[in-house]
Amino acid sequence: MIQRHELGLMETDHIRNHVWIPALKKAELNYRPMIQTRHTFATIAIDSGEDVGWVQQMMGHSSLQMIYTRYYGWIKKRTRNDGTAFTASFETGVIAQEKE
């Protein structure tokens, strides 16, 4: 009996040539390396508002620096980037409540 791994079905070249490339063609997308799915995952997760620490763990990075260096440009600016969110925390009493 031939073992499944002996057929090479789980090898990168097999998956790329028999699954990945045909799927891209069927979706009418230009070729891109499979490794880019990691970047897509990280970008979508961060853009969706996931905690960057969680994304870091999922990506297997040892620090947040890689996430910020690589993906900071993709993080949606959910505020006006002018300190408004910070000052709003005073107005809503978030900081005052944390001290209690």
Secondary structure, DSSP 8 states (H G I E B T S, - for coil): ---GGGGTTTSHHHHIIIIIHHHHHHTT-----TTHHHHHHHHHHHHTT--HHHHHHHHT-SSHHHHHHHHGGGS---S-SSSHHHHHHHHTTHHHHHH-
